[in-house]
Amino acid sequence: MGATEDPGILDDVKGLRAPGLHIPGKWAGTFTNRGERVFWNVTRPERPVVIQLKDERYSRLVLGVEDPHALVDLINAAIARQ
């Protein structure tokens, strides 16, 4: 559980998209690869944050955000307080 900045994930194999949006440079929807279900909402110029989940429908969320460093710090600090 936790969050990381991962710009390289945009070049990774995403798997089968269903349901989802198909626009060049935009990944939005559910992608399944090797039994792992990941929710994506990223546009190419955005910098992605990967949030690892536990005991949820999705194993990870991949989100494009304006300030990934701040979001990662916020999420990880909240987890540390638990």
Buried (B, 14 or more C-beta within 10 A) or exposed (E): EEBBBBEEBBEEEBBEBEEBEEEEEBBBBBBBEEEEBBBBBBEEEBBBBBBBBEEEEBEBBBBBBEEBEEBBEEBBEEEEEE
